[in-house]
């Protein structure tokens, strides 16, 4: 008699932990391996998984998926987009210098300006639409050039190939935040970028239900170094969220294509509206970087920003809308409107925001999968209310 037969509960536990995935079941979905630790059959030789911080089969499936989609050799899943970004920055050392685009996500700005200096890592913000300015900012100790294209929130466009050439000439790494485009519409590794980063909370997930970050490298050795940091810091994505993200990625193309098509129509509508001072969207021929973006990406995407005259007018517009949610984040199936000055870029001092065109009247709009005619009709009635606010204050 087995020693375990004396306890039915123990027998069930032993059987379930040893036989959980050995049989070929033909499952369509990747199983969710909700286990913190893994039994080792041998005293001296361990299997591929031992502790879920260091590796989990569900997360492993996700990491292989994003690596394949980006054309990389190593994918890594993190607890958030900023966890992926901050872990990648830890590839640097004290005394190193970063050249970074000035039009960058507020969380990245906060990490670069408030955390990295304490570690002895310097930075210079530059207008990345000007390659000469980028070249002039490179120092002897510059080890990284950090790109966000299209950038958040003014959709600035960086010439990826041009930056890569500069980086190679100066022996620098290149990181690129590909959140707005995803590998569906832009593949930076194919253009020579070293590390691609994502807030997978956004379009890759697409349902506003999880927080997740991803990183992909082309070079295997660099991937190993980043994996070491992932394990050391422990900011890993859990199995349940890894499963949800895999499911989200499956519908990326149908969601994103519809949203991008609607975004183009909404951008065209806003461009022709008298109350709107400026529209930022790389699908408009008037947008700076329109031609460069068309060369390196296959769609202008589903995010646009537009500027209204004042904060009060923007407030009247937002509070009159019926369909979009007013919230932090983007990339969901629901349309999401946000106020960068108070939301995504609140960590940025007001003078830094204004330098970058992030005024109190600027709004960012992530287009969802609702009927585009309904969205435009909603915008139209809300802009009428906002126009009355403008008349009231006599602007």
N, C-alpha and C positions, 0 to 999 in steps of 0.2 A: 504494500500500500504506500502511495506517495505521502510524504510528510504533510503535503498541503491539503489532503482530502479531509483532514479533521476540521477544516474551516471552509465552508462553501464560499464565504466572502473572499477569502484569500485565493481560492482556486479561480474564481471569476477574474480577479485582478491580474493574477499571473497570466492567465490565458489571453486576456484582452491586451496586455502590454507586449506579449511575445508574438502574437499572431495578427496584429492590427493591420498590416499591409502586405503580407507575404503573398497572398493569393492574387491572381490576375482577375480583376472584377469587371473590367470594361467601363469603369466610371467615366462619364463625360467631363466632370469637373474635378479639378485638383482637390484632393482631400484636405481638410483643415486639421493639421497636426497640433492639437492643443496639448502639448506636453513640454514641460520645462527641461526634462532630462530623458536620456535614452539608455536602455539596457545594453550592456556590452557582452557579447557572447564569449569573448576571449579575455583571459587575465592580462595578457601581454599586448594584444593587438586590438585597438579600438576601431569601431565602425566609422562611417562618414559623419555621423552626428553624435554629439555627447551632451551638449547643453544648448538650449535654444538661443541664448545670446550669441553664441558662436556660429550657429547654423541650425536652420529649421527647414524641413522639406517643403513646406508651403511657401515660405519666404524664398527658398532656393528656386522654386519654380517661377516666381515673380521676377527674381533677379536675372534668371536666364532669359525670360521673355523680354525684358527691357533692353538687355544687352543685344539680343538678336534684332529688335526693332531699330535700335540706334546704330547697328553695325559695329558694335564694340566687342571686346573680349571678356569684360567683367562688369556685371551690374550689381549694385548694392542698394538695399532698401533701408530707409531710415524712418524714424518716428515722425518727422516733419520735413518740410522743404528746407527750413532754416537749419535743421540738424544735419542735413546732407551738405548744405553750403558751408556751415561752420566746421564740420569734420574735414571737408576738402581743404579749407584754409589751414588746417593743422598739418598739412604737408609741408608748410613753410617753417622757418626757424627764426629765432631772434636775430635781428640785424638785416633781415630780408625786407624788400620794398615791393609794394603792389601798385600797379597802375590800373585804375578802375574807372569804368564809365560813370559820369556824374549823374546820369539819369538812371538810378538804380532803386530797386525795391527798398522800402524803409527799414525792414528788418536786416537786410544786408548792410545798409548804411550804418545802422546802430552797431552791428557786430564789428565792422571795420573801424569805426571811429571810437568806440568805447571799450571794446574787449581786446582787439589785436595790439593797440599801443601799449597795453599793460604787459604784453608778452614780447615787447621790443620789435614789433613788426610795423613798419611804416607804410603810408599810403599816399597817393596823389590822385585826386579826382580830375578827370579830363573829359572834354567834349569829344566823344568817340566818333562823331560824324566828321571830325577833322583828323585825318591820319597823321598830318604833320605835327599837330599838337600832341598826339599820342607818342610819336617818335621822340619829341623834345622832352617828354616827361620821363623817359626811360633813363635809369641811372645804372651805375656799375653794379649796384646791389639789387636791382630789380629782378625778381624771380618769377613774377606772375603778372599776366595781363588778364583782367576780368571783364567779361562782356555780358551784356544783357540785350538781346535783340530779337524782336522788338522790345523796347524797354518799357518799364512801368513807372509812371502812367501815361507818358506822352508819346509812346510808340516810336521812339527814336530808333533809327536803323544804323547798324554798324556793318561795315564791309568786313565780313568774316575772313575772307581770303587775304585781304590787306593786313589785318591784324596778325594773322598766322605768319605771314611773311616777316613782319616786324619782330615777332616773337622768336622765330627761328634764327634771325640774324643776331639776336641778342641773348640767345640761350635761355629763353623764358618759357614757363608753362603757360597754357591758355585754358581758362575755364569759361564756359558759356551756359547761362541760364536759359534753357529752351522751353520754359513753362508755357509761354504764349503760343508756341508753334507745335510742340510735341514732335516726335519723329515722323508723324504722318505728313507734316508739311515742311520740315526742315531737319536735315541730318548733318549736324556740325562736325561729327567725327570724320565724315567723308571729305570735309574741307580742311582737315588738319588740326582741329581742336583736340586738346588732350583730355579734358574732363567735361562731360555734359551733365548739367544739373537740372532737376525738376522739382517744383512743388507739385507732387502727384495728387495732392488734394484737389487740384483744379481740373483741367480737361481730361487728364488720363483717368481719373476716377469718375468725374462727371456727374456725381449725384449728391454732392455736398453732405456726405455721410461719414467720411473718414479724414484724418490728417495723416499725410504721408509724404516722404521725400525719396528721390531716387538719384543715383549717380552712376555714370557709365564711363569707362575708360577704354581707349583703343589699345594701349600698351599693357601687356600682362603684368610687367613688373610694377608699373604705377598702380595697377589694380590691386596687386598684393599689398602695397603700402597703404592704400586707402582702406582695404579690408582689415588690415591690422588696426587702423584707427577706429573703424566701425566697432570692432570687437573691444578695443580698449575703452572707448567712451561709453559703449553700450546703448547708444540711442537707436536701437533697432526697431523695425516695424514688426508688430506681433502677427501671429499666424492668422487670426480672424481678419484683421485689416489687410493682410497680404492677399487673402482669398478675395475679399471685396474689391481690391484694386485689380486683380486679374479679371474679375467679372466686368469691371468698368472698362478695361482696355479692350475687351471683346467688342464693345459697341462704339468705340472711339470714332471710327470713320463715319458711321451713319449720323451720329450726334453732331460731330464737328463740322461735317460738310453742310448740314442744314443750317447750323448756327452761323457759319462763315458766309453763306449765301445771304442770309437775313442781315448780317452785319453790313455787308456791302450796300444793300438797299437802304438801311437806316442811315448810314454815313452819307449817302447821296441826298437823302431827305434833309438831314440836318445841315448840310452844306448850303442848301438853298433857303434856309429859314433865316429871316431877318434878325431874330433875337439871338441867334448863335454867333458868337464872335469868331470862333475857330473850331475846326474839327480835326482830330488827330487819328488818322487811320491809313495804314500803308497801302490800302486798295484804292486810294484817291491819287490821281495823277499829279495833284498839287502838293502831295505830301513829300517833304524832304526825305530822300532815300527811297522813293518809290521804285526807281529803276534798279537800284542795288538790291532791294528786297526781292524784286521779281526774278533776279538772277540767282539768288541763293535759297529761295523758298518757293513753294508751289501754291501758296494761298496767302492772302493778307490776314487770315485768322478771324476770330470772332470777338475781339476786344477793340473798342474804340473809346476815345475820350473827346469831350467837347467842353468849350468854355462859355459860360454865361457871364453877364456883366458883373454881378455882385453875389455875395453869399446869400443875401436876402432873396434875390431872384432865384438862385439855385434852390434855396429852401422851399420857396413857393412851388417850384416845378416838382421837386421830389415829393412833397406832401400831397400833390394832386394826382400823382400816378396811381393806377389801379393794378397793373399787371406785374411789373418787376418787384422783386424784394429789394429793400434798401439795407444793405449788409456789407460786411467785410467779405473778402474773397471773390472768386470768379470761377468760371468754367463749369458751372452746373447746368443741368437740363433746364432749370428755371433761370430766367433773365435776372441778373443781379446788378443793381446800380449802387455805386459807392462814391463817397466824397473823400478823395485821397488826402486832403489836408487834415482831416479829422480821423481818418482810418488807416489806410495802408502806409501813409507817410507821416503819421503823427509823431513818429520818433525823430523826424528831421526838424531842426530849428527853422523858424519861420523865414529867416533870411536865406537859408539854404534852399528851402522850398521855392521861394520866389525867384531865386536865380535860375531854377530849373523849370519855371513856368507853371509850378503847381500853385495856382492862385486859389482864393476862397471860392471862386465861381467855377472851378474845374470839376467836372464829374466824369467818372469812368463807368463804362457800360459793357458788361459781359452779356452777350446775346445768347439766349437759351433756344429752346426748340419750339416755342410757341409760334402761332401763326404770325407771320411778319406783318400782315395788314392790320391785325389786332394791335400789335406793338406800335406801329406807326400812328394809328388812330389814337392810341393812349398818349403817345408823345405829343400829338397835335393838340389834344384838349388840355394837357398839362402846360404846354408852352403858351397857350392862350391865357391861362391863369397867371403864369409867370409874367407875361407881357402886361397884364393889368397891374401887377406889383411894380413893374418898371414905371408905368405911367403914374402910379400913386406917389412915388418918390421923386418923380420928375427927372429921371436920368435921360 
